[in-house]
């Protein structure tokens, strides 16, 4: 009777911390939703925010909706991997959620703005595990006109809010070269295809592999 243990895999790869940023209206939320529906092995880090829920949003699924006092308490406790003030509201990524998921060997997807991505990059520079896992992607339409049309179709902003978002977007787009990858957004299907190509390439990098000789 053969009692030998089953063979272990020759090759495994370390998990990815995938950061996707885009100007408001750039399509990052849709892209993340598509990736999560196609890749059940991937986990989205749920962001905390002080803004009110939009129609259809559910606490704990779309965001953790908390008040300003609770947000400030969590900053003081060092509970955020990154946090930022965006359009009069605060947003933060819970640090334990991200680190625990990576330690479990699962990829983590972060949908955050440019300011937040910069903070995560700075944290990763000082942390070998985060640095090894980090993949940063900037997504943007080809022109400001297209971005403005997307925001208008969304129909959630006043004209003053729309102009403020577009002004901020110009500054964010100028920082595209701080990211490892750039995707010029065209269609949802093409954005997903390009993002999956990036993920595949990152998983195949020699530096991410764990190799074990086995019979």
N, C-alpha and C positions, 0 to 999 in steps of 0.2 A: 504493500500500500504506500502510495506516494504522499508523504506528509510535509513535503517542502512548501514553504510559503509562496504565494503567488508572486510572479516577478514584478518588481517596481518599474515605473516608467523610466525610460532612458533620459527623458528630457522634460522639464517643466519650466515655466516662466514665472517670474515674480509679478505680482499684481500692479496695475497701473492706476495712477491718480490723474484722471483726465480732466483738465480745466478747459472749458469752452467759454469764451467771452465774445461779445458782439455789442455794437451800439444798440440802444433801445430800438426795437423793431427790426433788428438784423436777422432774426430767425433762430436764435439759439435755443429758445424754449421748445419750439417745434422740433428742431433737430434732436434735442435731448429726449423728447418724448418718443420719437421714432427709434432712436438707438435702444432705449429701454424696452420697447415693445419687441424688438428683434433680438435682444441679447439679455435673456433672463439671468445670466451670470453676472450682470453688471448692476451696481447699486447706485442710486442717486442720493447724494447728501442733501437732506432737507434743510433749507435755510430758515433761520429765524428772521422775522421782520416785525416792525412796529406799524406797518400800514394795515389798513382794514382789508379784509378778504374781498376779492372781486367776485362777481356772480359765478357760481359753480365751483369756487375754490373751497377745499376742505382742509381744516386744521390738522396738521400731522402728515398729510399727504402732499399738498402743494407747498405749504410753508408751515412753520410753527408761528402762530400769531400771538405776540406778546406785547405788553405795554412798555413805555419808555423806561419806567423804573426797573422793571425786570431785566430789560436789555442792559441797562447800566450796571446792575448787580452782576450780570454774567461777564461783562467786560472786566469788572474789578476782580472777579474770580479766575480770570484767564481762561474762560470756557470756549472762546472762539479761536478757530484757526485763522480767520480773518474777519474783519467787520468794517463797514463803511456807511457813510451818510450819503444817500442818493435821493435826489428830488424830495427833500424834506422828510424822508423816512430812513430808519436804520435797518441794515441787513447784516447778518452774521452767519458764518458756517460753524456749526458745533464741532469742536476739535475731537472730543472722544468718539463721536460717531464715525468720523473719517479714519482715525487711527485704528480703532477696533476692527473696522471692516477690512482695512488693508492687512492687518495681522491675521485675519481669517483667510487670507489668500484671494480675496474678491476685489475686482476692479471697482473704483469709485469714480462717479461722474459728478463734476462740479459745474453748475451753471451760474456763473458770477460775472460781475462787471469788470472792467479793466482795472479799476482801483483795487478790487479784491484780488484779482489775479496777480497783480504786482506784489501784494502783501504775501500771498501764498508762495510766490517765487522767492521772496526774501527769507521766509521761514525755511523753505527747502534748502537754500544755500547754507543754512546753519545746521541742517539735520540730514544725515546721510540717507536714512530710510526714505524720507520724503523726496529728497533730491533724486534718488534712484528710481522712484515710482512716477515722478512728475512728467506729464506730457501737456503742453500748452498749445491751444489752437485759437486763432482769431478768425471770426466769421463776419463778413460784411457784404452788402450789395455792392455792385460796381460803381454806383454813382449816388450822390446825395439826393438827387431827384427821385431815384427809385426808393431810397430809404424813406423819404418824406411821403411818398405814395403809400408805402406799407403802413406807416403810422396813421395816415388819414383813413385807410381802409379799416384799421383796427377800431377806430371810432371811440376811444376811451379818453381822449384828451381835448381840452379846450384849445383854442388857437394859441393862447399864451403858453400853455403847457407844451404844445407841439413845437413852438419856436424854441423853447428852452431845451427840449430833448434834442432837437437838431443841432443847436449850438454845442451842447455837450458831446454829441456824436462826432462832430468835426474834430474835437480834441482827442477823443478816444481813437478814432481811425488813424490819427497821426502816430499812434503808439503801436501800430500793427507789427513793427519790426522787433518788438520786445518779446514776441511769441515765437515758438519753435516752428509753427505751421500757420499758413494763411489759406483760407478757403474763400474764394469769391462766390457768394451765394447766387445761385441761378434758380433751380427748381428744388423742391423738397427731395425728390428722388436722387438728384445729382449731388446735393449736399450730403445726403446720407451715404451715397456710394464713396465719395471722397473721404468722408470721416472714417468709414470702415477700412478704407485703404491705409489711412494713417495708423489706425489701431493695429491692423495686421502687421504693418511694417515695424511698429514699436515692439510688438510681441516677438518678432523674429530677430530682434537685435541680439547679437552675441552676448552683450553685457547683461542682459536680463535673464539668461538661461541658467538653470541649475542642472548640471549633468551628473548622472550617477551610472557607473558601469554595472550592468546586470546581465545575468544569463537569461 
